[in-house]
């Protein structure tokens, strides 16, 4: 028996996602509103999920969320109409040991049998975290998630993710030897130009959710990278 490599697996997952998006679009075109699973910016860009053709709204439980559901067939839909809930995860042993990290918390949720596509963003702090989840699974998570790694936790549904959990932004002035993507990435992350070039060539530098493969690309005003 032969098995495909990671690249073939990722391509199969991407093909399945594109098929699912096409199905949702077709259902919405026939009338009514339909919702996708939570999609990353890259997934939304690769599948063309937000590209024209149908009215739609994307929402992930907070304005600053990255993973979002898409509602096909409705424009400017209120966030409260999306089938998602926000669960607060409070750490019960704060002060006795370092708090559980993002990996601990996400691993604990997935360990309950939940699929990643059913979970939105996870915002972790020093004393509590907030997880966005499909509405029909919120009660299951609240009842069953009692530990994250070695840490006891307590869950309850809440109305919103506090603004204090929004990603912090900092303005930085940089002097670059040339206006190139590899120069920018190298200076921002403390890498060599060769390391930055390798990241771009491996498809690990994204703009608008899609990889920027040319290290010599000139960044444009207002363009974002991750």
C-alpha positions as a Markdown table, in Angstrom:
| # | Residue | x | y | z |
|---|---|---|---|---|
| 1 | Unk | 0.0 | 0.0 | 0.0 |
| 2 | Unk | 1.3 | 3.5 | -0.8 |
| 3 | Unk | 0.4 | 6.7 | 0.9 |
| 4 | Unk | 0.6 | 10.3 | -0.4 |
| 5 | Unk | 2.8 | 12.9 | 1.1 |
| 6 | Unk | 1.8 | 16.0 | 3.0 |
| 7 | Unk | 1.5 | 18.0 | -0.2 |
| 8 | Unk | -1.0 | 15.5 | -1.6 |
| 9 | Unk | -3.0 | 15.5 | 1.7 |
| 10 | Unk | -3.1 | 19.3 | 1.7 |
| 11 | Unk | -4.2 | 19.4 | -1.9 |
| 12 | Unk | -7.0 | 16.9 | -1.2 |
| 13 | Unk | -8.2 | 19.0 | 1.8 |
| 14 | Unk | -8.1 | 22.1 | -0.4 |
| 15 | Unk | -10.1 | 20.4 | -3.2 |
| 16 | Unk | -12.7 | 19.3 | -0.7 |
| 17 | Unk | -13.0 | 22.8 | 0.7 |
| 18 | Unk | -13.4 | 24.3 | -2.8 |
| 19 | Unk | -16.1 | 21.7 | -3.5 |
| 20 | Unk | -17.9 | 22.5 | -0.3 |
| 21 | Unk | -17.8 | 26.3 | -1.1 |
| 22 | Unk | -19.3 | 25.6 | -4.5 |
| 23 | Unk | -22.1 | 23.5 | -2.9 |
| 24 | Unk | -22.9 | 26.3 | -0.5 |
| 25 | Unk | -22.9 | 28.9 | -3.2 |
| 26 | Unk | -25.3 | 26.7 | -5.3 |
| 27 | Unk | -27.7 | 26.3 | -2.3 |
| 28 | Unk | -27.6 | 30.1 | -1.6 |
| 29 | Unk | -28.3 | 30.8 | -5.3 |
| 30 | Unk | -31.4 | 28.6 | -5.1 |
| 31 | Unk | -32.7 | 30.8 | -2.3 |
| 32 | Unk | -32.1 | 31.3 | 1.4 |
| 33 | Unk | -29.0 | 31.7 | 3.6 |
| 34 | Unk | -26.3 | 29.1 | 4.2 |
| 35 | Unk | -23.2 | 29.2 | 6.4 |
| 36 | Unk | -19.7 | 27.8 | 5.9 |
| 37 | Unk | -17.5 | 26.4 | 8.6 |
| 38 | Unk | -14.9 | 28.7 | 10.1 |
| 39 | Unk | -12.3 | 29.6 | 7.4 |
| 40 | Unk | -8.9 | 31.1 | 7.7 |
| 41 | Unk | -8.0 | 34.2 | 5.6 |
| 42 | Unk | -5.9 | 31.9 | 3.4 |
| 43 | Unk | -8.8 | 29.4 | 2.9 |
| 44 | Unk | -11.2 | 32.2 | 2.1 |
| 45 | Unk | -8.7 | 33.6 | -0.5 |
| 46 | Unk | -7.8 | 30.3 | -2.0 |
| 47 | Unk | -11.3 | 29.1 | -2.5 |
| 48 | Unk | -12.6 | 32.5 | -3.7 |
| 49 | Unk | -15.2 | 32.3 | -1.0 |
| 50 | Unk | -15.6 | 36.0 | -0.8 |
| 51 | Unk | -15.2 | 36.7 | -4.5 |
| 52 | Unk | -18.3 | 38.2 | -6.1 |
| 53 | Unk | -21.4 | 36.6 | -7.5 |
| 54 | Unk | -23.5 | 36.4 | -4.4 |
| 55 | Unk | -24.3 | 38.7 | -1.5 |
| 56 | Unk | -22.4 | 37.5 | 1.6 |
| 57 | Unk | -21.3 | 38.4 | 5.1 |
| 58 | Unk | -18.2 | 37.1 | 7.0 |
| 59 | Unk | -18.2 | 37.0 | 10.8 |
| 60 | Unk | -16.0 | 35.4 | 13.4 |
| 61 | Unk | -17.4 | 36.5 | 16.7 |
| 62 | Unk | -15.4 | 39.7 | 16.9 |
| 63 | Unk | -14.3 | 42.5 | 14.6 |
| 64 | Unk | -10.6 | 41.4 | 15.1 |
| 65 | Unk | -11.3 | 37.7 | 14.5 |
| 66 | Unk | -9.3 | 36.0 | 11.7 |
| 67 | Unk | -11.2 | 32.7 | 11.3 |
| 68 | Unk | -14.6 | 33.5 | 10.1 |
| 69 | Unk | -17.8 | 31.9 | 9.0 |
| 70 | Unk | -19.3 | 33.1 | 5.7 |
| 71 | Unk | -23.0 | 33.5 | 5.2 |
| 72 | Unk | -23.9 | 33.2 | 1.5 |
| 73 | Unk | -27.1 | 34.8 | 0.4 |
| 74 | Unk | -27.2 | 37.7 | 2.9 |
| 75 | Unk | -25.4 | 41.0 | 2.8 |
| 76 | Unk | -24.6 | 42.9 | 6.0 |
| 77 | Unk | -26.1 | 40.2 | 8.2 |
| 78 | Unk | -26.0 | 40.9 | 12.0 |
| 79 | Unk | -23.4 | 39.0 | 13.9 |
| 80 | Unk | -26.1 | 37.7 | 16.3 |
| 81 | Unk | -27.7 | 35.8 | 13.3 |
| 82 | Unk | -24.6 | 33.6 | 12.8 |
| 83 | Unk | -24.7 | 30.1 | 14.3 |
| 84 | Unk | -21.8 | 30.6 | 16.6 |
| 85 | Unk | -21.2 | 31.1 | 20.3 |
| 86 | Unk | -18.4 | 32.5 | 22.5 |
| 87 | Unk | -17.2 | 30.5 | 25.4 |
| 88 | Unk | -15.1 | 31.9 | 28.2 |
| 89 | Unk | -12.5 | 29.5 | 29.6 |
| 90 | Unk | -11.4 | 30.6 | 33.1 |
| 91 | Unk | -8.2 | 29.2 | 34.6 |
| 92 | Unk | -8.8 | 28.0 | 38.2 |
| 93 | Unk | -5.2 | 27.7 | 39.4 |
| 94 | Unk | -4.0 | 31.2 | 38.5 |
| 95 | Unk | -1.0 | 32.2 | 40.5 |
| 96 | Unk | 0.2 | 28.6 | 41.2 |
| 97 | Unk | 1.7 | 27.9 | 37.8 |
| 98 | Unk | 2.0 | 29.5 | 34.3 |
| 99 | Unk | -1.4 | 29.7 | 32.6 |
| 100 | Unk | -2.2 | 27.2 | 29.8 |
| 101 | Unk | -1.1 | 28.5 | 26.4 |
| 102 | Unk | -2.9 | 28.6 | 23.1 |
| 103 | Unk | -1.7 | 25.1 | 22.2 |
| 104 | Unk | -2.8 | 23.6 | 25.6 |
| 105 | Unk | -6.3 | 25.1 | 25.2 |
| 106 | Unk | -6.8 | 24.2 | 21.5 |
| 107 | Unk | -5.5 | 20.7 | 22.2 |
| 108 | Unk | -7.9 | 20.2 | 25.0 |
| 109 | Unk | -10.9 | 21.3 | 22.8 |
| 110 | Unk | -9.8 | 19.1 | 19.9 |
| 111 | Unk | -9.2 | 16.2 | 22.4 |
| 112 | Unk | -13.0 | 16.3 | 23.1 |
| 113 | Unk | -13.5 | 15.1 | 19.5 |
| 114 | Unk | -14.3 | 18.6 | 18.0 |
| 115 | Unk | -13.0 | 19.4 | 14.6 |
| 116 | Unk | -10.9 | 22.4 | 13.9 |
| 117 | Unk | -13.3 | 23.7 | 11.3 |
| 118 | Unk | -16.0 | 23.9 | 14.0 |
| 119 | Unk | -13.8 | 26.3 | 16.1 |
| 120 | Unk | -13.1 | 29.9 | 15.4 |
| 121 | Unk | -10.4 | 32.0 | 16.9 |
| 122 | Unk | -9.0 | 31.3 | 20.4 |
| 123 | Unk | -8.0 | 34.3 | 22.4 |
| 124 | Unk | -5.8 | 33.4 | 25.4 |
| 125 | Unk | -4.8 | 35.6 | 28.3 |
| 126 | Unk | -3.2 | 35.2 | 31.7 |
| 127 | Unk | -6.4 | 34.4 | 33.6 |
| 128 | Unk | -8.9 | 33.3 | 31.0 |
| 129 | Unk | -9.4 | 32.7 | 27.3 |
| 130 | Unk | -12.2 | 33.0 | 24.8 |
| 131 | Unk | -13.1 | 30.4 | 22.2 |
| 132 | Unk | -15.5 | 31.0 | 19.3 |
| 133 | Unk | -17.4 | 27.8 | 18.4 |
| 134 | Unk | -20.3 | 26.6 | 16.3 |
| 135 | Unk | -23.5 | 27.3 | 18.3 |
| 136 | Unk | -24.7 | 23.7 | 18.5 |
| 137 | Unk | -21.4 | 22.5 | 20.0 |
| 138 | Unk | -21.1 | 25.3 | 22.7 |
| 139 | Unk | -23.0 | 23.3 | 25.4 |
| 140 | Unk | -20.9 | 20.2 | 24.7 |
| 141 | Unk | -17.7 | 22.2 | 25.2 |
| 142 | Unk | -19.0 | 24.0 | 28.3 |
| 143 | Unk | -20.0 | 20.7 | 30.0 |
| 144 | Unk | -17.0 | 18.6 | 29.1 |
| 145 | Unk | -13.9 | 20.9 | 29.0 |
| 146 | Unk | -12.6 | 20.8 | 32.6 |
| 147 | Unk | -8.9 | 20.7 | 32.1 |
| 148 | Unk | -6.4 | 22.2 | 29.6 |
| 149 | Unk | -3.1 | 20.3 | 30.0 |
| 150 | Unk | -2.5 | 20.2 | 33.8 |
| 151 | Unk | -4.8 | 23.1 | 34.5 |
| 152 | Unk | -8.3 | 22.9 | 35.8 |
| 153 | Unk | -10.6 | 25.2 | 33.8 |
| 154 | Unk | -14.2 | 26.4 | 34.0 |
| 155 | Unk | -16.4 | 27.3 | 31.0 |
| 156 | Unk | -19.4 | 29.5 | 30.5 |
| 157 | Unk | -21.0 | 31.2 | 27.5 |
| 158 | Unk | -20.6 | 34.9 | 27.2 |
| 159 | Unk | -21.9 | 37.6 | 24.8 |
| 160 | Unk | -18.6 | 39.0 | 23.4 |
| 161 | Unk | -14.8 | 38.8 | 23.4 |
| 162 | Unk | -13.5 | 41.8 | 25.5 |
| 163 | Unk | -11.6 | 44.4 | 23.5 |
| 164 | Unk | -8.5 | 43.8 | 25.6 |
| 165 | Unk | -8.1 | 40.5 | 23.8 |
| 166 | Unk | -7.8 | 42.3 | 20.4 |
| 167 | Unk | -4.3 | 42.0 | 18.8 |
| 168 | Unk | -2.1 | 44.8 | 19.9 |
| 169 | Unk | -0.7 | 47.0 | 17.1 |
| 170 | Unk | 2.6 | 48.9 | 17.2 |
| 171 | Unk | 3.9 | 51.4 | 14.7 |
| 172 | Unk | 7.5 | 50.9 | 13.7 |
| 173 | Unk | 9.7 | 53.0 | 11.4 |
| 174 | Unk | 12.1 | 50.8 | 9.4 |
| 175 | Unk | 15.1 | 51.7 | 7.2 |
| 176 | Unk | 15.4 | 49.2 | 4.4 |
| 177 | Unk | 18.3 | 48.6 | 2.1 |
| 178 | Unk | 15.8 | 48.1 | -0.8 |
| 179 | Unk | 12.0 | 48.1 | -1.1 |
| 180 | Unk | 11.7 | 44.3 | -1.4 |
| 181 | Unk | 9.6 | 41.8 | 0.5 |
| 182 | Unk | 12.6 | 39.8 | 1.7 |
| 183 | Unk | 14.2 | 43.0 | 3.1 |
| 184 | Unk | 11.0 | 43.9 | 4.9 |
| 185 | Unk | 10.4 | 40.4 | 6.4 |
| 186 | Unk | 14.1 | 40.1 | 7.4 |
| 187 | Unk | 14.1 | 43.5 | 9.2 |
| 188 | Unk | 10.7 | 42.9 | 10.9 |
| 189 | Unk | 11.5 | 39.4 | 12.3 |
| 190 | Unk | 15.2 | 39.6 | 12.8 |
| 191 | Unk | 16.1 | 37.2 | 10.0 |
| 192 | Unk | 18.8 | 37.1 | 7.4 |
| 193 | Unk | 17.8 | 38.0 | 3.8 |
| 194 | Unk | 18.4 | 34.4 | 2.9 |
| 195 | Unk | 16.1 | 33.1 | 5.6 |
| 196 | Unk | 13.4 | 35.6 | 4.5 |
| 197 | Unk | 13.8 | 34.5 | 0.8 |
| 198 | Unk | 13.4 | 30.9 | 1.8 |
| 199 | Unk | 10.2 | 31.6 | 3.7 |
| 200 | Unk | 8.7 | 33.3 | 0.6 |
| 201 | Unk | 9.8 | 30.5 | -1.7 |
| 202 | Unk | 8.2 | 28.0 | 0.6 |
| 203 | Unk | 4.9 | 29.8 | 0.4 |
| 204 | Unk | 5.0 | 30.9 | 4.1 |
| 205 | Unk | 4.7 | 34.6 | 3.5 |
| 206 | Unk | 1.0 | 35.5 | 2.9 |
| 207 | Unk | -0.7 | 38.7 | 1.7 |
| 208 | Unk | -4.4 | 38.8 | 1.7 |
| 209 | Unk | -4.4 | 35.1 | 2.6 |
| 210 | Unk | -2.4 | 34.0 | -0.4 |
| 211 | Unk | 1.3 | 33.2 | -0.6 |
| 212 | Unk | 3.7 | 35.7 | -2.1 |
| 213 | Unk | 6.3 | 33.5 | -3.7 |
| 214 | Unk | 8.6 | 36.2 | -5.2 |
| 215 | Unk | 11.0 | 37.5 | -2.5 |
| 216 | Unk | 11.8 | 40.5 | -4.7 |
| 217 | Unk | 8.2 | 41.8 | -4.7 |
| 218 | Unk | 7.9 | 45.5 | -3.8 |
| 219 | Unk | 5.4 | 46.0 | -0.9 |
| 220 | Unk | 2.6 | 48.4 | -1.7 |
| 221 | Unk | 1.1 | 51.0 | 0.6 |
| 222 | Unk | -1.6 | 49.5 | 2.7 |
| 223 | Unk | -0.6 | 45.9 | 1.9 |
| 224 | Unk | -0.6 | 43.4 | 4.8 |
| 225 | Unk | 1.7 | 40.4 | 5.3 |
| 226 | Unk | 1.7 | 37.5 | 7.7 |
